[in-house]
Amino acid sequence: MLEQANLFTIPLDDERRWYRYHHLFAEFLRSRLEYTQPDRIPELHRRAAEWCERNGLVAEAVPHALATQDWERAARLIEQTARSFLSRGETTTLRRWLSALPLRW
């Protein structure tokens, strides 16, 4: 129904069970949140990191953990995904994540 109504959604799988917002609409929503409720952003990132991790979406949880400066969670998640990312040659993503971690926390 969302897709047929063209409600700014993009299907992520062939079964049409997972969707994401169109990147321009997602950017609009983020912008609006930053303007209207910036104090909620850290909590939303924390909850997103927890949800992603709980649902096996470890790589998706990393940016949220980094955004909340939850360094221990981010480091643990990066460690969990590092081997698969290296085997697929996704070193740029790993490098970006690792550079976001402080040397000591």
N, CA, C and O atoms as a GROMACS GRO file, in nm:
protein
  420
    1MET      N    1   0.082  -0.118   0.000
    1MET     CA    2   0.000   0.000   0.000
    1MET      C    3   0.088   0.127   0.000
    1MET      O    4   0.060   0.222  -0.073
    2LEU      N    5   0.194   0.126   0.083
    2LEU     CA    6   0.285   0.241   0.086
    2LEU      C    7   0.347   0.265  -0.051
    2LEU      O    8   0.353   0.378  -0.100
    3GLU      N    9   0.393   0.158  -0.111
    3GLU     CA   10   0.459   0.170  -0.241
    3GLU      C   11   0.360   0.216  -0.348
    3GLU      O   12   0.393   0.303  -0.429
    4GLN      N   13   0.243   0.160  -0.349
    4GLN     CA   14   0.142   0.198  -0.448
    4GLN      C   15   0.100   0.343  -0.432
    4GLN      O   16   0.071   0.411  -0.530
    5ALA      N   17   0.096   0.391  -0.308
    5ALA     CA   18   0.056   0.529  -0.283
    5ALA      C   19   0.173   0.625  -0.305
    5ALA      O   20   0.157   0.747  -0.295
    6ASN      N   21   0.290   0.570  -0.335
    6ASN     CA   22   0.410   0.650  -0.361
    6ASN      C   23   0.439   0.744  -0.243
    6ASN      O   24   0.458   0.864  -0.261
    7LEU      N   25   0.444   0.686  -0.124
    7LEU     CA   26   0.464   0.764  -0.003
    7LEU      C   27   0.612   0.772   0.037
    7LEU      O   28   0.647   0.747   0.152
    8PHE      N   29   0.696   0.806  -0.058
    8PHE     CA   30   0.837   0.830  -0.032
    8PHE      C   31   0.910   0.710   0.026
    8PHE      O   32   1.003   0.726   0.105
    9THR      N   33   0.868   0.590  -0.011
    9THR     CA   34   0.933   0.470   0.041
    9THR      C   35   1.000   0.393  -0.072
    9THR      O   36   0.957   0.397  -0.187
   10ILE      N   37   1.107   0.323  -0.035
   10ILE     CA   38   1.183   0.241  -0.130
   10ILE      C   39   1.187   0.099  -0.072
   10ILE      O   40   1.228   0.082   0.043
   11PRO      N   41   1.146  -0.003  -0.149
   11PRO     CA   42   1.153  -0.140  -0.097
   11PRO      C   43   1.299  -0.185  -0.086
   11PRO      O   44   1.382  -0.152  -0.170
   12LEU      N   45   1.328  -0.260   0.019
   12LEU     CA   46   1.464  -0.309   0.042
   12LEU      C   47   1.479  -0.458   0.015
   12LEU      O   48   1.591  -0.509   0.013
   13ASP      N   49   1.370  -0.527  -0.007
   13ASP     CA   50   1.378  -0.671  -0.034
   13ASP      C   51   1.273  -0.709  -0.138
   13ASP      O   52   1.181  -0.633  -0.166
   14ASP      N   53   1.290  -0.828  -0.195
   14ASP     CA   54   1.199  -0.874  -0.300
   14ASP      C   55   1.059  -0.906  -0.247
   14ASP      O   56   0.961  -0.900  -0.321
   15GLU      N   57   1.050  -0.941  -0.119
   15GLU     CA   58   0.920  -0.975  -0.061
   15GLU      C   59   0.840  -0.851  -0.024
   15GLU      O   60   0.722  -0.861   0.013
   16ARG      N   61   0.903  -0.735  -0.033
   16ARG     CA   62   0.839  -0.608   0.002
   16ARG      C   63   0.797  -0.606   0.150
   16ARG      O   64   0.687  -0.564   0.185
   17ARG      N   65   0.888  -0.654   0.237
   17ARG     CA   66   0.863  -0.653   0.381
   17ARG      C   67   0.940  -0.540   0.448
   17ARG      O   68   0.898  -0.489   0.552
   18TRP      N   69   1.054  -0.501   0.390
   18TRP     CA   70   1.140  -0.397   0.446
   18TRP      C   71   1.143  -0.277   0.352
   18TRP      O   72   1.161  -0.292   0.231
   19TYR      N   73   1.126  -0.161   0.409
   19TYR     CA   74   1.127  -0.038   0.331
   19TYR      C   75   1.216   0.065   0.400
   19TYR      O   76   1.247   0.052   0.519
   20ARG      N   77   1.255   0.164   0.325
   20ARG     CA   78   1.322   0.280   0.383
   20ARG      C   79   1.262   0.401   0.316
   20ARG      O   80   1.203   0.392   0.208
   21TYR      N   81   1.277   0.516   0.382
   21TYR     CA   82   1.230   0.639   0.320
   21TYR      C   83   1.322   0.678   0.205
   21TYR      O   84   1.441   0.649   0.208
   22HIS      N   85   1.268   0.742   0.105
   22HIS     CA   86   1.348   0.800  -0.001
   22HIS      C   87   1.449   0.893   0.064
   22HIS      O   88   1.415   0.962   0.160
   23HIS      N   89   1.572   0.897   0.014
   23HIS     CA   90   1.678   0.972   0.082
   23HIS      C   91   1.645   1.121   0.099
   23HIS      O   92   1.684   1.181   0.198
   24LEU      N   93   1.575   1.180   0.005
   24LEU     CA   94   1.540   1.322   0.019
   24LEU      C   95   1.436   1.344   0.129
   24LEU      O   96   1.443   1.441   0.204
   25PHE      N   97   1.340   1.252   0.138
   25PHE     CA   98   1.240   1.263   0.244
   25PHE      C   99   1.303   1.237   0.380
   25PHE      O  100   1.273   1.306   0.477
   26ALA      N  101   1.392   1.137   0.387
   26ALA     CA  102   1.462   1.108   0.512
   26ALA      C  103   1.545   1.228   0.556
   26ALA      O  104   1.549   1.262   0.674
   27GLU      N  105   1.610   1.293   0.462
   27GLU     CA  106   1.688   1.412   0.494
   27GLU      C  107   1.598   1.525   0.546
   27GLU      O  108   1.634   1.596   0.640
   28PHE      N  109   1.483   1.541   0.484
   28PHE     CA  110   1.386   1.640   0.531
   28PHE      C  111   1.343   1.611   0.675
   28PHE      O  112   1.339   1.701   0.758
   29LEU      N  113   1.311   1.485   0.703
   29LEU     CA  114   1.268   1.448   0.839
   29LEU      C  115   1.380   1.471   0.940
   29LEU      O  116   1.354   1.521   1.050
   30ARG      N  117   1.504   1.434   0.905
   30ARG     CA  118   1.618   1.457   0.995
   30ARG      C  119   1.636   1.606   1.022
   30ARG      O  120   1.659   1.648   1.135
   31SER      N  121   1.626   1.683   0.917
   31SER     CA  122   1.641   1.828   0.928
   31SER      C  123   1.534   1.888   1.020
   31SER      O  124   1.562   1.973   1.104
   32ARG      N  125   1.414   1.842   1.002
   32ARG     CA  126   1.303   1.891   1.085
   32ARG      C  127   1.324   1.852   1.231
   32ARG      O  128   1.299   1.932   1.321
   33LEU      N  129   1.370   1.730   1.254
   33LEU     CA  130   1.397   1.686   1.390
   33LEU      C  131   1.507   1.770   1.454
   33LEU      O  132   1.496   1.810   1.570
   34GLU      N  133   1.613   1.796   1.379
   34GLU     CA  134   1.723   1.879   1.430
   34GLU      C  135   1.674   2.019   1.466
   34GLU      O  136   1.723   2.080   1.562
   35TYR      N  137   1.579   2.070   1.392
   35TYR     CA  138   1.527   2.204   1.416
   35TYR      C  139   1.427   2.208   1.531
   35TYR      O  140   1.429   2.299   1.613
   36THR      N  141   1.339   2.108   1.538
   36THR     CA  142   1.229   2.112   1.634
   36THR      C  143   1.258   2.042   1.766
   36THR      O  144   1.210   2.085   1.871
   37GLN      N  145   1.338   1.934   1.762
   37GLN     CA  146   1.361   1.856   1.884
   37GLN      C  147   1.504   1.802   1.891
   37GLN      O  148   1.523   1.681   1.902
   38PRO      N  149   1.604   1.888   1.884
   38PRO     CA  150   1.742   1.839   1.880
   38PRO      C  151   1.782   1.759   2.003
   38PRO      O  152   1.872   1.675   1.996
   39ASP      N  153   1.717   1.783   2.115
   39ASP     CA  154   1.750   1.711   2.238
   39ASP      C  155   1.710   1.563   2.232
   39ASP      O  156   1.760   1.483   2.311
   40ARG      N  157   1.622   1.526   2.142
   40ARG     CA  158   1.579   1.386   2.129
   40ARG      C  159   1.673   1.301   2.045
   40ARG      O  160   1.667   1.178   2.052
   41ILE      N  161   1.759   1.364   1.968
   41ILE     CA  162   1.842   1.291   1.872
   41ILE      C  163   1.932   1.186   1.938
   41ILE      O  164   1.934   1.072   1.890
   42PRO      N  165   2.005   1.217   2.045
   42PRO     CA  166   2.088   1.112   2.106
   42PRO      C  167   2.009   0.990   2.152
   42PRO      O  168   2.052   0.876   2.132
   43GLU      N  169   1.894   1.012   2.212
   43GLU     CA  170   1.812   0.901   2.258
   43GLU      C  171   1.760   0.817   2.141
   43GLU      O  172   1.755   0.694   2.151
   44LEU      N  173   1.724   0.881   2.033
   44LEU     CA  174   1.677   0.807   1.915
   44LEU      C  175   1.790   0.724   1.855
   44LEU      O  176   1.767   0.610   1.812
   45HIS      N  177   1.910   0.779   1.850
   45HIS     CA  178   2.025   0.701   1.802
   45HIS      C  179   2.053   0.582   1.894
   45HIS      O  180   2.081   0.472   1.848
   46ARG      N  181   2.045   0.605   2.025
   46ARG     CA  182   2.069   0.496   2.120
   46ARG      C  183   1.968   0.384   2.099
   46ARG      O  184   2.004   0.266   2.095
   47ARG      N  185   1.841   0.421   2.086
   47ARG     CA  186   1.736   0.321   2.065
   47ARG      C  187   1.753   0.250   1.932
   47ARG      O  188   1.730   0.129   1.922
   48ALA      N  189   1.794   0.323   1.829
   48ALA     CA  190   1.816   0.261   1.698
   48ALA      C  191   1.931   0.161   1.704
   48ALA      O  192   1.923   0.053   1.647
   49ALA      N  193   2.039   0.198   1.774
   49ALA     CA  194   2.153   0.106   1.789
   49ALA      C  195   2.110  -0.022   1.859
   49ALA      O  196   2.146  -0.132   1.816
   50GLU      N  197   2.034  -0.007   1.965
   50GLU     CA  198   1.986  -0.124   2.039
   50GLU      C  199   1.896  -0.212   1.952
   50GLU      O  200   1.911  -0.334   1.951
   51TRP      N  201   1.803  -0.149   1.881
   51TRP     CA  202   1.711  -0.225   1.796
   51TRP      C  203   1.786  -0.299   1.687
   51TRP      O  204   1.762  -0.418   1.664
   52CYS      N  205   1.876  -0.229   1.619
   52CYS     CA  206   1.952  -0.293   1.511
   52CYS      C  207   2.032  -0.411   1.563
   52CYS      O  208   2.032  -0.518   1.503
   53GLU      N  209   2.101  -0.391   1.675
   53GLU     CA  210   2.181  -0.499   1.731
   53GLU      C  211   2.094  -0.617   1.770
   53GLU      O  212   2.127  -0.732   1.741
   54ARG      N  213   1.983  -0.590   1.837
   54ARG     CA  214   1.891  -0.695   1.881
   54ARG      C  215   1.836  -0.774   1.762
   54ARG      O  216   1.805  -0.892   1.775
   55ASN      N  217   1.822  -0.709   1.648
   55ASN     CA  218   1.764  -0.774   1.531
   55ASN      C  219   1.869  -0.822   1.431
   55ASN      O  220   1.837  -0.849   1.315
   56GLY      N  221   1.993  -0.832   1.476
   56GLY     CA  222   2.099  -0.888   1.393
   56GLY      C  223   2.152  -0.795   1.286
   56GLY      O  224   2.223  -0.840   1.196
   57LEU      N  225   2.120  -0.668   1.293
   57LEU     CA  226   2.168  -0.571   1.195
   57LEU      C  227   2.286  -0.495   1.255
   57LEU      O  228   2.281  -0.374   1.278
   58VAL      N  229   2.393  -0.571   1.279
   58VAL     CA  230   2.508  -0.518   1.352
   58VAL      C  231   2.572  -0.401   1.278
   58VAL      O  232   2.602  -0.298   1.339
   59ALA      N  233   2.594  -0.415   1.148
   59ALA     CA  234   2.658  -0.308   1.072
   59ALA      C  235   2.573  -0.180   1.073
   59ALA      O  236   2.628  -0.070   1.073
   60GLU      N  237   2.442  -0.195   1.073
   60GLU     CA  238   2.355  -0.080   1.077
   60GLU      C  239   2.355  -0.013   1.215
   60GLU      O  240   2.324   0.106   1.227
   61ALA      N  241   2.388  -0.090   1.318
   61ALA     CA  242   2.390  -0.037   1.454
   61ALA      C  243   2.513   0.050   1.479
   61ALA      O  244   2.508   0.141   1.563
   62VAL      N  245   2.622   0.025   1.408
   62VAL     CA  246   2.748   0.096   1.434
   62VAL      C  247   2.734   0.248   1.423
   62VAL      O  248   2.770   0.318   1.518
   63PRO      N  249   2.682   0.302   1.311
   63PRO     CA  250   2.673   0.449   1.303
   63PRO      C  251   2.589   0.511   1.414
   63PRO      O  252   2.616   0.622   1.459
   64HIS      N  253   2.486   0.439   1.458
   64HIS     CA  254   2.402   0.491   1.567
   64HIS      C  255   2.480   0.491   1.698
   64HIS      O  256   2.470   0.586   1.775
   65ALA      N  257   2.556   0.386   1.724
   65ALA     CA  258   2.637   0.381   1.846
   65ALA      C  259   2.744   0.490   1.842
   65ALA      O  260   2.771   0.554   1.944
   66LEU      N  261   2.803   0.513   1.727
   66LEU     CA  262   2.903   0.620   1.714
   66LEU      C  263   2.839   0.757   1.735
   66LEU      O  264   2.899   0.845   1.797
   67ALA      N  265   2.719   0.775   1.684
   67ALA     CA  266   2.650   0.904   1.697
   67ALA      C  267   2.621   0.938   1.842
   67ALA      O  268   2.617   1.056   1.879
   68THR      N  269   2.599   0.837   1.925
   68THR     CA  270   2.571   0.862   2.067
   68THR      C  271   2.697   0.859   2.151
   68THR      O  272   2.691   0.874   2.273
   69GLN      N  273   2.810   0.838   2.088
   69GLN     CA  274   2.939   0.827   2.156
   69GLN      C  275   2.939   0.713   2.258
   69GLN      O  276   3.003   0.721   2.362
   70ASP      N  277   2.867   0.608   2.224
   70ASP     CA  278   2.870   0.486   2.305
   70ASP      C  279   2.987   0.404   2.253
   70ASP      O  280   2.970   0.309   2.177
   71TRP      N  281   3.106   0.443   2.296
   71TRP     CA  282   3.230   0.388   2.239
   71TRP      C  283   3.243   0.239   2.262
   71TRP      O  284   3.289   0.167   2.173
   72GLU      N  285   3.203   0.190   2.378
   72GLU     CA  286   3.215   0.046   2.405
   72GLU      C  287   3.125  -0.035   2.313
   72GLU      O  288   3.168  -0.136   2.256
   73ARG      N  289   3.002   0.009   2.298
   73ARG     CA  290   2.910  -0.062   2.207
   73ARG      C  291   2.963  -0.055   2.064
   73ARG      O  292   2.966  -0.156   1.994
   74ALA      N  293   3.005   0.063   2.021
   74ALA     CA  294   3.054   0.079   1.884
   74ALA      C  295   3.176  -0.011   1.860
   74ALA      O  296   3.183  -0.078   1.757
   75ALA      N  297   3.269  -0.014   1.953
   75ALA     CA  298   3.389  -0.097   1.936
   75ALA      C  299   3.352  -0.245   1.930
   75ALA      O  300   3.406  -0.319   1.848
   76ARG      N  301   3.260  -0.288   2.016
   76ARG     CA  302   3.216  -0.428   2.015
   76ARG      C  303   3.148  -0.463   1.882
   76ARG      O  304   3.173  -0.570   1.826
   77LEU      N  305   3.064  -0.374   1.833
   77LEU     CA  306   2.994  -0.398   1.706
   77LEU      C  307   3.093  -0.401   1.590
   77LEU      O  308   3.081  -0.485   1.500
   78ILE      N  309   3.188  -0.310   1.591
   78ILE     CA  310   3.288  -0.306   1.485
   78ILE      C  311   3.369  -0.436   1.486
   78ILE      O  312   3.397  -0.494   1.381
   79GLU      N  313   3.405  -0.480   1.604
   79GLU     CA  314   3.480  -0.606   1.617
   79GLU      C  315   3.400  -0.722   1.559
   79GLU      O  316   3.456  -0.810   1.494
   80GLN      N  317   3.269  -0.723   1.584
   80GLN     CA  318   3.183  -0.831   1.533
   80GLN      C  319   3.175  -0.832   1.381
   80GLN      O  320   3.162  -0.938   1.320
   81THR      N  321   3.182  -0.715   1.318
   81THR     CA  322   3.164  -0.707   1.173
   81THR      C  323   3.295  -0.699   1.095
   81THR      O  324   3.296  -0.714   0.973
   82ALA      N  325   3.406  -0.675   1.165
   82ALA     CA  326   3.534  -0.648   1.096
   82ALA      C  327   3.574  -0.759   0.999
   82ALA      O  328   3.610  -0.730   0.885
   83ARG      N  329   3.568  -0.882   1.042
   83ARG     CA  330   3.612  -0.993   0.957
   83ARG      C  331   3.532  -1.000   0.827
   83ARG      O  332   3.590  -1.015   0.719
   84SER      N  333   3.400  -0.990   0.836
   84SER     CA  334   3.319  -0.998   0.714
   84SER      C  335   3.342  -0.877   0.624
   84SER      O  336   3.344  -0.890   0.502
   85PHE      N  337   3.360  -0.760   0.683
   85PHE     CA  338   3.387  -0.641   0.603
   85PHE      C  339   3.522  -0.652   0.533
   85PHE      O  340   3.535  -0.616   0.416
   86LEU      N  341   3.622  -0.703   0.603
   86LEU     CA  342   3.754  -0.720   0.541
   86LEU      C  343   3.748  -0.822   0.429
   86LEU      O  344   3.809  -0.803   0.323
   87SER      N  345   3.675  -0.930   0.451
   87SER     CA  346   3.667  -1.034   0.347
   87SER      C  347   3.595  -0.985   0.222
   87SER      O  348   3.618  -1.036   0.112
   88ARG      N  349   3.508  -0.886   0.237
   88ARG     CA  350   3.437  -0.828   0.122
   88ARG      C  351   3.510  -0.706   0.067
   88ARG      O  352   3.465  -0.645  -0.031
   89GLY      N  353   3.621  -0.671   0.129
   89GLY     CA  354   3.699  -0.556   0.080
   89GLY      C  355   3.640  -0.422   0.118
   89GLY      O  356   3.670  -0.321   0.054
   90GLU      N  357   3.556  -0.418   0.220
   90GLU     CA  358   3.493  -0.292   0.262
   90GLU      C  359   3.579  -0.221   0.366
   90GLU      O  360   3.534  -0.191   0.476
   91THR      N  361   3.703  -0.196   0.328
   91THR     CA  362   3.797  -0.135   0.422
   91THR      C  363   3.767   0.012   0.447
   91THR      O  364   3.798   0.064   0.554
   92THR      N  365   3.709   0.080   0.350
   92THR     CA  366   3.679   0.222   0.367
   92THR      C  367   3.580   0.242   0.482
   92THR      O  368   3.599   0.332   0.565
   93THR      N  369   3.478   0.162   0.488
   93THR     CA  370   3.379   0.172   0.596
   93THR      C  371   3.445   0.142   0.730
   93THR      O  372   3.425   0.215   0.827
   94LEU      N  373   3.523   0.035   0.736
   94LEU     CA  374   3.591   0.002   0.860
   94LEU      C  375   3.684   0.114   0.904
   94LEU      O  376   3.686   0.150   1.022
   95ARG      N  377   3.758   0.168   0.812
   95ARG     CA  378   3.851   0.277   0.844
   95ARG      C  379   3.775   0.399   0.899
   95ARG      O  380   3.818   0.462   0.995
   96ARG      N  381   3.661   0.431   0.836
   96ARG     CA  382   3.581   0.544   0.881
   96ARG      C  383   3.529   0.520   1.023
   96ARG      O  384   3.535   0.610   1.107
   97TRP      N  385   3.478   0.401   1.048
   97TRP     CA  386   3.428   0.369   1.182
   97TRP      C  387   3.539   0.376   1.286
   97TRP      O  388   3.522   0.436   1.392
   98LEU      N  389   3.652   0.315   1.254
   98LEU     CA  390   3.763   0.313   1.350
   98LEU      C  391   3.817   0.452   1.377
   98LEU      O  392   3.855   0.483   1.490
   99SER      N  393   3.819   0.536   1.275
   99SER     CA  394   3.869   0.672   1.296
   99SER      C  395   3.772   0.755   1.380
   99SER      O  396   3.812   0.856   1.438
  100ALA      N  397   3.646   0.714   1.387
  100ALA     CA  398   3.547   0.786   1.468
  100ALA      C  399   3.562   0.754   1.616
  100ALA      O  400   3.516   0.829   1.702
  101LEU      N  401   3.626   0.641   1.647
  101LEU     CA  402   3.648   0.604   1.787
  101LEU      C  403   3.761   0.687   1.845
  101LEU      O  404   3.862   0.709   1.778
  102PRO      N  405   3.746   0.733   1.967
  102PRO     CA  406   3.859   0.804   2.030
  102PRO      C  407   3.968   0.703   2.066
  102PRO      O  408   3.942   0.584   2.080
  103LEU      N  409   4.091   0.752   2.080
  103LEU     CA  410   4.201   0.665   2.114
  103LEU      C  411   4.179   0.600   2.251
  103LEU      O  412   4.212   0.483   2.272
  104ARG      N  413   4.123   0.676   2.343
  104ARG     CA  414   4.090   0.626   2.477
  104ARG      C  415   3.955   0.681   2.517
  104ARG      O  416   3.920   0.794   2.485
  105TRP      N  417   3.880   0.599   2.589
  105TRP     CA  418   3.753   0.651   2.639
  105TRP      C  419   3.733   0.612   2.780
  105TRP      O  420   3.632   0.648   2.840
   0.00000   0.00000   0.00000
